[in-house]
Amino acid sequence: MAVPVATAAESMRDVFDIYTIIFLALAVFIFLRLRSVLGQRTGRERPPYDPYSARDAVRSPASDKVVSLPTRKADVAQSAESAESGDRWKGIAEAGSPVASGLDAIVAADEEFDAARFLTGARAAYEMIVTAFAEGDRRALKNLLSRDVYEGFEAAINERDQRGETAETRFVSIDQAEIVGAEMRGHAAHVTARFVSKLVSVTRDRNGAVIEGNPDGVTDVTDVWTFARDTSSRDPNWKLVATEAGQ
């Protein structure tokens, strides 16, 4: 039996309207569910995470708050305030002394210079250089010495090798490390440090016989070394530029 065209059209329209109502109802239901789960913007949300802003802030896991780190200007202002009060180099150099004045000049050229941190690095470099010289480690020495000083150390190592001698050095302690000089020479910062240490040092001939030092004795040694760095360079490393025996 044929269905009239009008009746068929009306039936299709009724079906379409039913599906439309169902889809709309589902859409409203989904929207309400998402709204209840995600919430709504109130204007108090945290801003999106910015990886670049993390350079200037530290997040505390306990409170999840952002604590701003001191800025360079704050550091400079604090250093200036300490300088005015005369205690910028407290524990490093006496206020008003030539060493303090030299350190002031270095800071003026390099705001990041830290005398205490320099001393820590100088102590480490001192031990590394003395040990590398005894072992004949030219590669290590080349990275820590200026060209002139390296050439002197290398010549001594070559002469020792030609004689078939070997050197042994073992640090017992570094009892003192202090800055005894500081100045700017053009763009180059020069800092002189005095080291007082105890070490065991011995030199043996090609047959292993001791020809200098005592493998069982501790020797008190005082050295005065000068380190330099070009403050106009991006290279932060200091190099040994002069050595002398101290009293």
Backbone as JSON, one array per atom type, in Angstrom:
{
  "sequence": "MAVPVATAAESMRDVFDIYTIIFLALAVFIFLRLRSVLGQRTGRERPPYDPYSARDAVRSPASDKVVSLPTRKADVAQSAESAESGDRWKGIAEAGSPVASGLDAIVAADEEFDAARFLTGARAAYEMIVTAFAEGDRRALKNLLSRDVYEGFEAAINERDQRGETAETRFVSIDQAEIVGAEMRGHAAHVTARFVSKLVSVTRDRNGAVIEGNPDGVTDVTDVWTFARDTSSRDPNWKLVATEAGQ",
  "N": [[0.86, -1.19, 0.0], [0.66, 2.18, -0.9], [2.2, 5.04, 0.59], [1.03, 8.24, 1.25], [2.69, 11.13, -0.11], [2.8, 13.5, 1.41], [2.23, 12.6, 3.97], [4.46, 10.95, 4.45], [6.5, 12.88, 4.45], [5.8, 14.39, 6.67], [6.14, 12.48, 8.65], [8.96, 12.04, 8.56], [9.8, 14.59, 9.34], [8.88, 14.65, 11.93], [10.42, 12.63, 13.06], [13.01, 13.75, 12.75], [12.73, 16.03, 14.36], [12.5, 14.84, 16.86], [15.06, 13.59, 17.19], [16.62, 15.87, 17.1], [15.86, 17.18, 19.46], [16.76, 15.31, 21.31], [19.57, 15.37, 20.9], [20.1, 18.04, 21.56], [19.38, 18.01, 24.25], [21.32, 16.24, 25.22], [23.61, 17.77, 24.69], [23.23, 19.98, 26.41], [23.31, 18.63, 28.85], [25.94, 17.59, 28.86], [27.38, 20.0, 28.83], [26.66, 21.12, 31.3], [27.78, 19.21, 33.0], [30.52, 19.46, 32.44], [30.89, 22.07, 33.3], [30.47, 21.81, 36.02], [32.62, 20.25, 36.71], [34.98, 21.55, 35.75], [34.62, 24.11, 36.63], [34.26, 27.7, 36.73], [35.52, 30.71, 35.26], [36.74, 33.19, 37.42], [38.31, 35.33, 37.59], [40.31, 35.17, 39.42], [42.1, 33.24, 38.84], [45.24, 31.43, 38.62], [47.92, 32.62, 36.58], [48.86, 31.27, 33.32], [51.51, 28.8, 33.23], [54.73, 30.04, 32.9], [57.7, 29.31, 31.47], [59.92, 30.95, 31.37], [59.65, 32.81, 33.36], [60.22, 31.31, 35.54], [62.88, 31.49, 36.02], [63.3, 33.58, 37.7], [62.03, 32.99, 40.04], [61.11, 30.93, 42.83], [59.37, 28.05, 43.61], [57.62, 27.11, 46.45], [57.08, 23.97, 47.76], [55.53, 23.47, 50.0], [53.76, 25.61, 50.5], [53.12, 26.39, 47.98], [53.59, 28.87, 46.99], [54.97, 31.68, 45.25], [58.21, 32.76, 45.55], [60.07, 35.55, 45.13], [63.33, 35.86, 43.82], [66.29, 37.7, 44.87], [67.04, 40.58, 42.96], [69.5, 41.68, 40.55], [69.9, 44.43, 40.95], [69.13, 44.72, 43.58], [71.11, 43.22, 44.84], [73.36, 44.73, 44.22], [72.71, 47.12, 45.49], [72.68, 46.24, 48.13], [75.35, 45.51, 48.44], [76.53, 48.0, 48.1], [75.52, 49.31, 50.33], [76.72, 47.8, 52.34], [79.35, 48.42, 51.8], [79.43, 51.14, 52.46], [79.08, 50.97, 55.17], [81.42, 49.89, 55.88], [81.94, 47.17, 56.16], [82.04, 45.48, 54.03], [84.09, 43.75, 53.21], [84.46, 42.18, 55.4], [86.17, 39.86, 57.35], [87.69, 39.22, 55.21], [89.32, 41.33, 54.25], [90.88, 44.15, 55.8], [89.03, 47.05, 56.61], [89.46, 49.92, 54.61], [92.03, 49.26, 53.89], [94.77, 48.65, 51.52], [94.21, 46.23, 50.21], [91.42, 45.99, 50.5], [90.63, 48.24, 49.06], [91.52, 47.49, 46.53], [89.88, 45.27, 46.06], [87.43, 46.56, 46.0], [87.74, 47.97, 43.61], [87.78, 45.87, 41.81], [85.2, 44.85, 42.07], [83.81, 47.0, 41.07], [84.36, 46.73, 38.41], [83.45, 44.21, 37.91], [80.53, 43.13, 38.84], [79.7, 40.7, 39.82], [81.72, 39.57, 41.25], [82.87, 37.75, 44.0], [84.51, 37.68, 46.92], [84.81, 35.74, 48.95], [83.88, 33.45, 47.68], [85.75, 33.37, 45.66], [88.08, 32.75, 47.11], [87.48, 30.16, 47.94], [87.45, 28.82, 45.48], [90.1, 29.33, 44.73], [91.57, 27.9, 46.62], [90.9, 25.27, 45.88], [91.95, 25.27, 43.28], [94.65, 25.66, 43.83], [95.4, 23.25, 45.13], [94.82, 21.45, 43.06], [96.61, 22.29, 41.04], [99.18, 21.96, 42.19], [99.16, 19.19, 42.6], [98.75, 18.27, 39.95], [101.1, 19.17, 38.75], [103.03, 17.6, 40.05], [102.27, 15.11, 39.08], [102.73, 15.45, 36.44], [100.73, 16.26, 34.72], [99.96, 17.71, 32.04], [97.76, 18.58, 30.56], [95.77, 19.25, 32.45], [97.08, 21.33, 33.74], [97.34, 23.23, 31.73], [94.82, 24.31, 31.46], [94.56, 25.78, 33.73], [96.6, 27.57, 34.1], [98.3, 30.62, 33.16], [99.79, 31.44, 29.96], [102.59, 32.02, 30.17], [103.25, 31.07, 32.77], [102.53, 28.42, 32.47], [104.39, 27.55, 30.55], [106.75, 27.65, 32.06], [106.21, 25.71, 34.04], [105.89, 23.46, 32.39], [108.43, 23.21, 31.28], [109.92, 22.5, 33.55], [108.75, 20.02, 34.13], [109.47, 18.6, 31.83], [112.27, 18.52, 32.08], [112.47, 17.01, 34.38], [111.39, 14.6, 33.48], [113.3, 13.9, 31.57], [115.45, 13.28, 33.17], [114.52, 11.04, 34.29], [113.11, 11.08, 36.61], [110.57, 10.96, 39.16], [107.77, 12.51, 40.74], [106.01, 12.81, 43.81], [103.19, 13.98, 45.45], [101.23, 14.71, 48.21], [98.46, 16.13, 49.7], [98.02, 17.07, 53.03], [96.67, 18.96, 54.51], [95.14, 22.18, 54.03], [95.89, 24.83, 55.71], [95.52, 27.55, 55.83], [94.18, 30.18, 53.88], [94.32, 33.17, 52.36], [93.52, 36.44, 51.11], [95.94, 38.57, 49.96], [96.5, 40.61, 48.3], [95.13, 42.78, 45.81], [94.03, 44.13, 42.74], [93.22, 46.2, 39.88], [94.3, 45.93, 36.59], [94.14, 47.58, 33.92], [91.7, 46.01, 32.09], [91.98, 43.71, 33.45], [91.58, 41.77, 36.32], [93.43, 41.27, 39.21], [94.25, 39.07, 41.74], [95.91, 38.26, 44.65], [96.8, 35.49, 46.55], [97.58, 33.94, 49.65], [98.8, 30.88, 50.68], [98.92, 28.49, 53.21], [100.04, 25.39, 53.88], [100.07, 21.84, 54.62], [101.92, 19.16, 53.5], [102.9, 16.05, 51.97], [105.76, 15.39, 50.27], [107.8, 14.06, 47.77], [110.63, 13.2, 45.75], [111.77, 10.9, 43.38], [114.43, 8.97, 41.91], [115.23, 7.37, 38.73], [115.46, 4.78, 39.54], [113.83, 4.56, 41.68], [114.74, 5.44, 44.09], [114.74, 7.69, 46.83], [115.43, 11.02, 46.31], [114.86, 13.53, 47.08], [112.95, 15.17, 49.59], [110.6, 13.51, 51.84], [108.98, 10.55, 52.19], [107.58, 9.84, 54.42], [107.28, 12.04, 55.96], [105.82, 15.15, 57.01], [105.56, 18.25, 55.5], [105.67, 21.74, 56.06], [104.38, 24.23, 54.04], [104.48, 27.34, 52.41], [102.94, 29.33, 50.08], [102.67, 32.0, 47.71], [100.43, 33.05, 45.5], [99.32, 34.49, 42.44], [96.32, 35.21, 40.84], [94.53, 35.85, 37.82], [92.0, 37.51, 35.85], [90.22, 38.4, 32.92], [88.03, 40.93, 33.03], [86.41, 41.9, 31.06], [85.77, 39.85, 29.52], [83.66, 37.03, 28.7], [84.4, 34.7, 29.78], [84.47, 33.09, 32.81], [86.56, 32.07, 34.26], [89.47, 32.03, 36.34], [93.01, 32.38, 36.06], [96.24, 31.16, 36.95], [98.86, 33.42, 37.28], [101.24, 34.13, 38.42], [103.77, 32.96, 40.67], [105.25, 32.51, 43.88], [107.48, 31.75, 46.58], [106.38, 31.9, 49.91], [106.56, 33.48, 53.18]],
  "CA": [[0.0, 0.0, 0.0], [1.5, 3.37, -1.0], [2.02, 6.07, 1.63], [0.98, 9.56, 0.63], [3.93, 11.9, 0.0], [2.69, 14.47, 2.51], [2.31, 11.86, 5.24], [5.86, 10.54, 4.61], [7.3, 14.06, 4.8], [5.51, 14.75, 8.05], [6.76, 11.48, 9.53], [10.4, 12.32, 8.6], [10.0, 15.81, 10.12], [8.68, 14.32, 13.35], [11.62, 11.88, 13.51], [14.11, 14.72, 12.82], [12.54, 16.88, 15.55], [12.79, 14.04, 18.07], [16.51, 13.46, 17.32], [17.18, 17.19, 17.42], [15.62, 17.43, 20.89], [17.65, 14.41, 22.07], [20.94, 15.88, 20.82], [20.17, 19.27, 22.34], [19.37, 17.63, 25.66], [22.65, 15.71, 25.54], [24.57, 18.88, 24.69], [23.03, 20.74, 27.66], [23.76, 17.78, 29.95], [27.41, 17.57, 28.83], [27.86, 21.34, 29.22], [26.5, 21.27, 32.75], [28.75, 18.34, 33.66], [31.83, 20.09, 32.3], [30.89, 23.27, 34.13], [30.61, 21.43, 37.43], [33.95, 19.67, 36.92], [36.03, 22.52, 35.48], [34.36, 25.39, 37.27], [34.14, 28.84, 35.83], [36.53, 31.75, 35.5], [36.3, 34.2, 38.38], [39.25, 36.44, 37.59], [41.33, 34.92, 40.44], [42.89, 32.08, 38.46], [46.67, 31.64, 38.44], [48.25, 32.77, 35.16], [49.49, 30.07, 32.74], [52.92, 28.63, 33.6], [55.69, 30.65, 31.98], [59.0, 28.73, 31.82], [60.94, 31.97, 31.5], [59.49, 33.48, 34.66], [60.76, 30.44, 36.58], [64.26, 31.88, 36.29], [63.32, 34.59, 38.74], [61.17, 32.64, 41.16], [61.23, 29.59, 43.37], [58.1, 27.61, 44.15], [57.71, 26.37, 47.7], [56.1, 22.89, 47.71], [54.65, 23.47, 51.16], [52.7, 26.62, 50.4], [52.87, 26.6, 46.57], [53.67, 30.3, 46.71], [56.15, 32.07, 44.5], [59.08, 33.67, 46.3], [60.97, 36.19, 44.18], [64.74, 35.92, 44.19], [66.82, 39.06, 44.81], [67.48, 40.99, 41.64], [70.86, 42.22, 40.5], [69.91, 45.76, 41.55], [69.08, 44.55, 45.03], [72.43, 42.77, 45.27], [74.28, 45.86, 44.13], [72.37, 48.06, 46.55], [73.11, 45.67, 49.4], [76.8, 45.61, 48.48], [76.87, 49.4, 48.32], [75.23, 49.62, 51.73], [77.75, 47.17, 53.15], [80.59, 49.17, 51.59], [79.34, 52.37, 53.22], [79.22, 50.67, 56.59], [82.79, 49.47, 56.1], [82.07, 45.74, 56.45], [81.87, 44.69, 52.8], [85.11, 42.71, 53.14], [84.67, 41.66, 56.74], [86.71, 38.51, 57.33], [88.53, 39.07, 54.02], [90.32, 42.4, 54.25], [90.6, 45.23, 56.77], [88.42, 48.22, 55.99], [90.38, 51.0, 54.31], [93.35, 48.75, 53.53], [94.98, 48.55, 50.07], [93.52, 45.05, 49.69], [90.0, 46.33, 50.41], [90.47, 49.17, 47.94], [91.67, 46.72, 45.31], [88.68, 44.47, 45.89], [86.39, 47.5, 45.57], [87.97, 48.26, 42.2], [87.4, 44.69, 41.04], [83.73, 44.8, 42.07], [83.33, 48.06, 40.17], [84.49, 46.22, 37.04], [82.72, 42.94, 37.81], [79.58, 43.13, 39.95], [79.48, 39.35, 40.31], [82.88, 39.09, 42.0], [82.62, 37.42, 45.4], [85.82, 37.36, 47.45], [84.76, 34.47, 49.68], [83.77, 32.38, 46.68], [87.04, 33.32, 44.98], [89.01, 32.02, 47.96], [87.13, 28.74, 47.88], [87.95, 28.33, 44.19], [91.56, 29.41, 44.71], [92.05, 26.76, 47.4], [90.76, 24.08, 45.04], [92.9, 25.38, 42.17], [95.98, 25.49, 44.41], [95.63, 21.81, 45.32], [94.82, 20.8, 41.74], [97.82, 22.64, 40.29], [100.34, 21.31, 42.82], [99.04, 17.76, 42.32], [98.94, 18.06, 38.51], [102.52, 19.37, 38.46], [103.74, 16.4, 40.52], [101.91, 13.98, 38.21], [103.07, 15.77, 35.06], [99.48, 16.34, 33.96], [100.05, 18.97, 31.28], [96.43, 19.01, 30.12], [95.11, 19.93, 33.57], [97.8, 22.57, 34.01], [97.11, 24.19, 30.65], [93.53, 24.96, 31.68], [94.57, 26.54, 34.98], [97.73, 28.5, 34.13], [98.53, 31.52, 32.03], [100.76, 30.86, 29.03], [103.95, 32.14, 30.7], [103.42, 30.16, 33.9], [102.47, 27.05, 31.95], [105.66, 27.23, 29.9], [107.72, 27.37, 33.11], [105.87, 24.42, 34.63], [106.13, 22.41, 31.41], [109.88, 23.04, 31.16], [110.36, 21.75, 34.73], [108.28, 18.64, 33.96], [110.28, 17.98, 30.78], [113.59, 18.25, 32.65], [112.31, 15.89, 35.32], [111.2, 13.4, 32.69], [114.57, 13.57, 30.93], [116.31, 12.68, 34.19], [113.9, 9.81, 34.73], [112.64, 11.27, 37.98], [109.13, 11.04, 39.39], [107.42, 13.29, 41.93], [104.79, 12.43, 44.5], [102.74, 15.01, 46.39], [99.93, 14.42, 48.83], [98.06, 17.18, 50.64], [97.5, 16.69, 54.33], [95.69, 19.99, 54.83], [95.41, 23.59, 53.71], [95.55, 25.44, 57.0], [95.15, 28.96, 55.7], [94.12, 30.77, 52.55], [93.88, 34.55, 52.54], [93.84, 37.38, 50.05], [96.94, 39.54, 50.42], [96.64, 41.66, 47.3], [94.06, 42.86, 44.8], [94.1, 45.35, 41.94], [92.82, 46.15, 38.48], [95.31, 46.36, 35.62], [93.33, 47.69, 32.72], [90.48, 45.21, 32.26], [92.33, 42.46, 34.13], [91.54, 41.75, 37.79], [94.51, 40.45, 39.78], [94.07, 38.79, 43.16], [97.02, 37.47, 45.18], [96.4, 34.72, 47.72], [98.66, 33.27, 50.39], [98.36, 29.57, 51.14], [99.76, 27.78, 54.16], [99.56, 24.02, 53.8], [100.9, 20.72, 55.04], [101.87, 18.13, 52.47], [103.97, 15.07, 51.87], [106.32, 15.54, 48.93], [109.03, 13.29, 47.57], [111.08, 13.0, 44.39], [112.55, 9.67, 43.26], [115.17, 8.82, 40.66], [114.69, 6.34, 37.84], [115.5, 3.5, 40.24], [112.88, 4.6, 42.79], [115.37, 5.92, 45.32], [114.36, 9.05, 47.2], [116.51, 11.99, 46.16], [114.42, 14.79, 47.69], [111.73, 15.02, 50.35], [110.48, 12.4, 52.77], [107.66, 9.94, 52.0], [106.92, 9.64, 55.71], [107.31, 13.3, 56.71], [104.91, 16.22, 56.6], [106.28, 19.51, 55.33], [104.89, 22.99, 56.04], [104.69, 24.98, 52.82], [103.76, 28.61, 52.22], [103.03, 29.83, 48.7], [101.92, 33.22, 47.38], [100.08, 32.92, 44.09], [98.46, 35.55, 41.89], [95.39, 34.78, 39.81], [94.01, 36.98, 37.03], [90.86, 37.27, 34.97], [89.81, 39.54, 32.1], [86.65, 41.23, 33.4], [85.64, 42.24, 29.87], [85.51, 38.59, 28.83], [82.59, 36.21, 29.23], [85.02, 33.55, 30.44], [84.49, 33.39, 34.24], [87.66, 31.38, 34.9], [90.69, 32.71, 36.73], [94.2, 31.6, 35.77], [97.43, 31.49, 37.73], [99.75, 34.22, 36.46], [102.53, 34.32, 39.09], [103.97, 32.18, 41.88], [106.46, 32.77, 44.65], [107.47, 31.14, 47.9], [106.04, 32.87, 50.95], [107.14, 33.32, 54.51]],
  "C": [[0.89, 1.23, 0.0], [1.16, 4.37, 0.08], [2.0, 7.42, 0.95], [2.27, 10.33, 0.89], [3.88, 12.83, 1.18], [2.85, 13.77, 3.84], [3.73, 11.43, 5.51], [6.73, 11.7, 5.05], [7.08, 14.46, 6.24], [6.14, 13.79, 9.03], [8.25, 11.73, 9.67], [10.69, 13.56, 9.43], [9.85, 15.53, 11.59], [9.88, 13.57, 13.9], [12.79, 12.83, 13.7], [13.99, 15.57, 14.07], [12.86, 16.12, 16.82], [14.29, 13.91, 18.29], [17.16, 14.78, 17.66], [17.03, 17.48, 18.9], [16.54, 16.57, 21.74], [19.08, 14.95, 22.09], [21.12, 17.17, 21.62], [20.2, 18.96, 23.83], [20.72, 17.08, 26.09], [23.7, 16.82, 25.62], [24.47, 19.68, 25.97], [23.56, 19.95, 28.84], [25.29, 17.77, 30.03], [27.98, 18.91, 29.27], [27.79, 21.54, 30.72], [27.49, 20.41, 33.51], [30.14, 18.95, 33.6], [31.95, 21.32, 33.18], [31.11, 22.92, 35.59], [31.99, 20.88, 37.72], [35.05, 20.73, 36.79], [35.82, 23.85, 36.2], [34.25, 26.49, 36.25], [35.13, 29.91, 36.23], [35.95, 32.82, 36.41], [37.2, 35.43, 38.37], [40.35, 36.27, 38.62], [42.21, 33.72, 40.09], [44.37, 32.44, 38.39], [46.96, 31.79, 36.96], [48.87, 31.49, 34.64], [50.96, 30.02, 33.1], [53.82, 29.2, 32.52], [57.08, 30.13, 32.33], [60.08, 29.77, 32.0], [60.85, 32.7, 32.84], [60.05, 32.63, 35.77], [62.21, 30.77, 36.9], [64.35, 32.85, 37.46], [62.48, 34.24, 39.94], [61.43, 31.2, 41.58], [59.9, 29.21, 43.98], [58.34, 26.79, 45.4], [56.67, 25.27, 47.7], [55.11, 22.95, 48.85], [53.48, 24.42, 50.98], [52.3, 26.89, 48.96], [52.8, 28.08, 46.25], [54.95, 30.59, 45.95], [56.93, 33.09, 45.3], [60.08, 34.26, 45.33], [62.39, 36.17, 44.72], [65.22, 37.36, 44.12], [67.29, 39.38, 43.4], [68.89, 41.53, 41.72], [70.93, 43.59, 41.17], [69.89, 45.68, 43.07], [70.43, 44.12, 45.58], [73.41, 43.93, 45.28], [74.01, 46.85, 45.25], [72.83, 47.55, 47.91], [74.63, 45.77, 49.54], [77.24, 47.04, 48.75], [76.64, 49.79, 49.77], [76.29, 49.02, 52.65], [79.06, 47.93, 53.03], [80.59, 50.45, 52.41], [79.54, 52.12, 54.71], [80.6, 50.12, 56.92], [82.97, 47.99, 56.35], [81.88, 44.88, 55.21], [82.84, 43.52, 52.77], [85.44, 42.16, 54.52], [85.09, 40.19, 56.67], [87.62, 38.25, 56.14], [89.66, 40.08, 54.02], [89.9, 43.49, 55.23], [90.06, 46.45, 56.04], [89.45, 49.32, 55.79], [91.77, 50.56, 53.9], [93.51, 48.72, 52.01], [94.28, 47.33, 49.46], [92.03, 45.34, 49.52], [89.75, 47.27, 49.24], [90.59, 48.44, 46.61], [90.45, 45.86, 45.02], [87.5, 45.35, 45.45], [86.51, 47.79, 44.08], [87.54, 47.08, 41.33], [85.88, 44.58, 40.96], [83.15, 45.85, 41.14], [83.39, 47.6, 38.71], [83.68, 44.95, 36.83], [81.81, 42.8, 39.02], [79.39, 41.75, 40.57], [80.66, 38.8, 41.13], [82.52, 38.91, 43.47], [83.94, 36.92, 45.98], [85.85, 36.02, 48.18], [84.69, 33.3, 48.71], [85.07, 32.24, 45.92], [88.04, 32.51, 45.81], [88.74, 30.51, 47.95], [87.65, 28.12, 46.59], [89.46, 28.32, 44.13], [92.18, 28.26, 45.49], [92.02, 25.48, 46.57], [91.78, 24.1, 43.91], [94.33, 25.15, 42.66], [96.32, 24.0, 44.55], [95.7, 21.08, 43.98], [96.11, 21.05, 40.99], [99.04, 21.94, 40.87], [100.32, 19.81, 42.51], [99.3, 17.46, 40.85], [100.41, 18.23, 38.12], [103.33, 18.14, 38.87], [103.48, 15.22, 39.59], [102.29, 14.23, 36.75], [101.86, 15.86, 34.15], [99.43, 17.69, 33.23], [98.67, 19.48, 30.88], [95.71, 19.78, 31.22], [95.76, 21.28, 33.83], [97.48, 23.63, 32.96], [95.81, 24.95, 30.85], [93.54, 25.89, 32.89], [95.65, 27.62, 35.03], [97.73, 29.45, 32.94], [99.62, 30.92, 31.15], [102.17, 30.89, 29.6], [104.19, 31.16, 31.84], [103.4, 28.72, 33.42], [103.79, 26.65, 31.31], [106.74, 26.92, 30.93], [107.47, 26.01, 33.76], [106.21, 23.27, 33.67], [107.63, 22.15, 31.26], [110.42, 22.23, 32.34], [109.96, 20.28, 34.63], [109.14, 17.92, 32.93], [111.67, 17.63, 31.32], [113.52, 17.06, 33.62], [112.16, 14.57, 34.56], [112.51, 12.95, 32.05], [115.54, 12.91, 31.91], [115.74, 11.36, 34.71], [113.36, 9.89, 36.14], [111.1, 11.31, 38.02], [108.88, 11.79, 40.69], [106.09, 12.81, 42.49], [104.44, 13.53, 45.5], [101.37, 14.66, 46.91], [99.62, 15.49, 49.87], [97.54, 16.56, 51.93], [96.4, 17.68, 54.74], [96.11, 21.32, 54.23], [94.94, 24.36, 54.93], [95.09, 26.89, 56.88], [95.15, 29.37, 54.24], [93.55, 32.17, 52.72], [94.3, 35.41, 51.36], [94.79, 38.44, 50.61], [97.17, 40.66, 49.41], [95.52, 41.62, 46.29], [94.19, 44.19, 44.06], [93.55, 45.1, 40.54], [93.98, 46.66, 37.64], [94.62, 46.41, 34.27], [92.02, 46.97, 32.96], [90.73, 43.94, 33.07], [92.31, 42.65, 35.65], [92.64, 40.8, 38.26], [94.26, 40.31, 41.28], [95.19, 37.86, 43.61], [96.58, 36.8, 46.47], [97.62, 34.03, 48.34], [98.12, 31.98, 50.98], [99.39, 28.99, 52.11], [99.22, 26.35, 54.24], [100.56, 23.04, 54.39], [100.77, 19.64, 53.97], [103.07, 17.19, 52.58], [104.48, 15.11, 50.43], [107.64, 14.79, 48.84], [109.34, 13.17, 46.09], [112.0, 11.78, 44.36], [113.28, 9.65, 41.91], [114.58, 7.67, 39.86], [114.68, 4.96, 38.48], [114.55, 3.45, 41.44], [113.46, 5.07, 44.09], [114.97, 7.37, 45.58], [115.56, 9.97, 47.08], [116.14, 13.35, 46.75], [113.11, 14.55, 48.41], [111.74, 13.79, 51.22], [109.08, 11.79, 52.63], [106.88, 9.75, 53.29], [106.85, 10.93, 56.54], [106.35, 14.33, 56.14], [105.67, 17.54, 56.59], [105.31, 20.68, 55.34], [105.33, 23.83, 54.85], [103.83, 26.24, 52.78], [104.0, 29.09, 50.8], [102.19, 31.09, 48.55], [101.69, 33.2, 45.87], [99.15, 34.05, 43.68], [97.63, 34.98, 40.74], [94.85, 36.01, 39.09], [92.85, 36.53, 36.15], [90.52, 38.54, 34.22], [88.33, 39.81, 32.37], [85.79, 41.61, 32.19], [85.29, 40.99, 29.06], [84.36, 37.85, 29.48], [83.12, 34.98, 29.97], [85.14, 33.85, 31.93], [85.71, 32.82, 34.97], [88.85, 32.29, 35.19], [91.86, 31.8, 36.39], [95.37, 32.09, 36.62], [98.43, 32.22, 36.84], [101.11, 34.45, 37.11], [102.57, 33.47, 40.35], [105.25, 32.61, 42.58], [106.34, 32.08, 46.0], [107.21, 32.21, 48.94], [106.71, 32.56, 52.26], [106.04, 33.0, 55.52]]
}
